[in-house]
Amino acid sequence: TEYSASPLFLLQVGFFPSECVELINDKVPQSVTNSVPKPVSKKHGKLITFLRTFMKSRPTKQKLKQRGILKERVFGCDLGEHLLNSGHDVPQVLKSCTEFIEKHGIVDGIYRLSGIASNIQKLRHEFDSEQIPDLTKDIYIQDIHCVGSLCKLYFRELPNPLLTYQLYEKFSDAVSAATDEERLVKIHDVIQQLPPPHYRS
């Protein structure tokens, strides 16, 4: 069927009568329509050359790290990448926390109970700033669960989990073994397949 082109119909679908429309070309100042882009002056040309030279001569990531300008992330960073950048075999955050827990944290529920959130965030900030916090301070001795919570937080934020996505199915099969002895053998076999940074951690 054909629709009639009545003024009412045209208004309903978004058309307007010509007497209601005004072209903006008539309202644009002539100075704008006649303006031509100005050529780059010598002064600006020198500035552009300087900026290009400056961008090409930026210091390397390694130099920025040596000067203390660039900090490497600790939390939320790929484990292999972090160890490569830091030069450690095991993340410092795990080393410090596990040593502290072995010495002071043999208490019921050390990894089950949560520490005080502000203490956890304070520790996280110090490790992210490439500092090694003094865990023997009273604030941490009185809240040893915050150290266990920090370890869990570190593992939780790894982009690729400690046991890796790639080996997930194999670990799943291993823990589903019929007997304890078979389960132990299978888990041991899968652990041997972990990438070196994950295996060491």
C-alpha positions in Angstrom: 0.0 0.0 0.0 1.1 3.6 -0.6 1.1 6.2 2.0 -0.3 9.6 1.1 2.3 12.4 1.4 0.0 14.6 3.5 1.7 17.4 5.6 0.5 15.6 8.8 2.1 12.3 7.8 5.4 14.0 6.8 5.6 15.7 10.2 5.0 12.5 12.0 7.9 10.7 10.3 10.3 13.6 10.8 10.0 15.7 7.6 9.4 19.4 7.8 7.7 21.8 5.4 10.3 23.9 3.5 9.0 27.1 5.1 10.1 25.8 8.5 13.6 25.0 7.4 16.4 27.6 7.3 19.8 26.8 5.6 22.8 27.6 7.8 25.0 28.5 4.8 23.4 32.0 4.8 24.2 32.5 8.5 27.9 31.5 8.4 30.2 34.5 8.4 32.2 35.0 5.2 35.4 35.3 7.2 35.0 31.6 8.3 34.1 30.3 4.9 37.0 32.1 3.2 39.6 31.1 5.8 42.5 29.0 4.5 44.8 26.9 6.8 48.0 28.9 7.5 51.3 27.4 6.6 53.5 26.2 9.5 55.8 29.0 10.4 59.6 28.6 10.9 59.1 28.9 14.7 56.5 26.1 14.7 58.5 24.0 12.4 61.4 24.1 14.9 59.1 23.2 17.7 57.8 20.2 15.8 61.3 19.1 15.0 62.3 19.4 18.7 59.3 17.4 19.9 60.1 14.6 17.4 63.7 14.5 18.5 62.6 14.5 22.2 60.2 11.6 21.7 62.8 9.5 19.9 65.4 10.1 22.6 63.2 8.9 25.5 65.1 6.9 28.1 64.6 3.1 28.1 62.5 1.3 30.6 65.6 -0.1 32.3 67.1 3.4 32.7 63.8 4.7 34.2 63.9 1.8 36.7 67.5 2.6 37.6 66.6 6.2 38.3 63.7 5.1 40.5 61.2 6.8 38.2 59.5 3.7 37.0 58.1 1.1 39.5 57.3 -2.4 38.6 53.8 -3.7 39.6 53.7 -6.5 42.1 50.0 -7.3 42.5 48.0 -8.2 39.4 51.2 -8.7 37.3 52.0 -12.0 35.4 54.2 -14.1 37.7 56.9 -14.9 35.1 57.0 -11.2 33.9 57.3 -10.0 37.5 60.1 -12.4 38.4 62.0 -11.5 35.2 61.7 -7.8 35.9 62.6 -8.1 39.6 65.4 -10.6 39.2 64.0 -12.8 42.0 63.4 -16.6 41.9 60.3 -16.2 44.1 58.2 -13.0 44.6 59.5 -11.0 47.5 55.9 -10.5 48.8 55.5 -14.3 49.2 59.0 -14.8 50.6 58.6 -12.1 53.3 55.0 -13.2 54.2 55.8 -17.0 54.4 58.9 -16.4 56.5 56.8 -14.2 58.9 54.0 -16.8 59.1 56.4 -19.7 59.8 58.0 -17.7 62.7 54.9 -15.9 64.2 51.8 -17.2 62.5 51.4 -20.8 63.5 47.9 -20.1 64.9 44.5 -21.6 64.2 43.0 -20.3 61.0 46.0 -18.3 59.7 44.8 -18.6 56.1 41.1 -19.0 56.9 40.5 -15.8 59.0 40.8 -12.4 57.4 43.0 -9.6 58.7 42.0 -6.0 59.1 41.4 -4.4 55.6 43.4 -1.2 56.3 46.5 -3.3 57.4 46.2 -5.5 54.3 46.1 -2.4 52.0 49.0 -0.8 53.8 51.1 -3.9 53.3 50.0 -4.1 49.7 51.0 -0.5 49.0 54.5 -1.0 50.5 55.2 -4.1 48.4 53.8 -2.3 45.3 56.2 0.6 46.0 59.1 -1.9 45.9 59.6 -1.7 49.7 60.0 -4.6 52.1 57.8 -3.7 55.1 58.9 -4.5 58.6 56.4 -7.2 59.5 57.6 -7.3 63.1 55.8 -4.0 63.9 53.2 -4.3 66.6 50.5 -3.5 64.1 51.2 -6.7 62.2 52.2 -8.9 65.1 48.8 -8.1 66.7 47.0 -8.8 63.3 49.0 -11.7 61.9 46.0 -12.7 59.8 46.6 -9.6 57.6 49.8 -11.2 56.4 48.0 -14.5 55.4 45.3 -12.4 53.8 48.0 -10.5 51.7 49.3 -13.9 50.4 45.8 -14.9 49.4 45.3 -11.5 47.7 48.5 -11.9 45.7 47.5 -15.3 44.4 43.9 -14.1 43.7 45.1 -11.2 41.5 47.5 -13.2 39.4 46.3 -12.9 35.7 47.2 -16.6 35.2 46.6 -18.6 38.4 49.5 -20.3 40.2 48.3 -23.7 38.9 47.7 -22.1 35.5 44.7 -22.3 33.2 46.5 -24.5 30.8 46.9 -27.3 33.4 43.4 -26.9 34.9 41.9 -30.1 33.3 44.9 -32.2 34.4 44.7 -31.0 38.0 40.9 -31.7 37.9 41.5 -35.2 36.7 44.3 -35.8 39.3 42.1 -34.8 42.3 39.4 -37.1 41.0 41.5 -40.2 41.2 40.0 -43.2 42.9 42.6 -43.7 45.7 44.7 -41.4 47.8 47.9 -43.0 46.5 46.8 -42.6 42.8 45.7 -39.1 43.5 49.1 -38.2 45.0 51.0 -39.7 42.1 48.9 -37.8 39.5 49.1 -34.5 41.3 52.9 -34.8 41.6 53.1 -35.5 37.9 51.0 -32.4 37.0 53.0 -30.2 39.4 56.1 -31.2 37.5 54.6 -29.7 34.3 54.1 -26.2 35.8 56.2 -23.4 34.2 59.4 -22.7 36.3 58.2 -19.5 37.9 54.9 -21.1 39.0 56.7 -24.3 40.2 59.1 -22.3 42.4 56.4 -20.2 43.9 
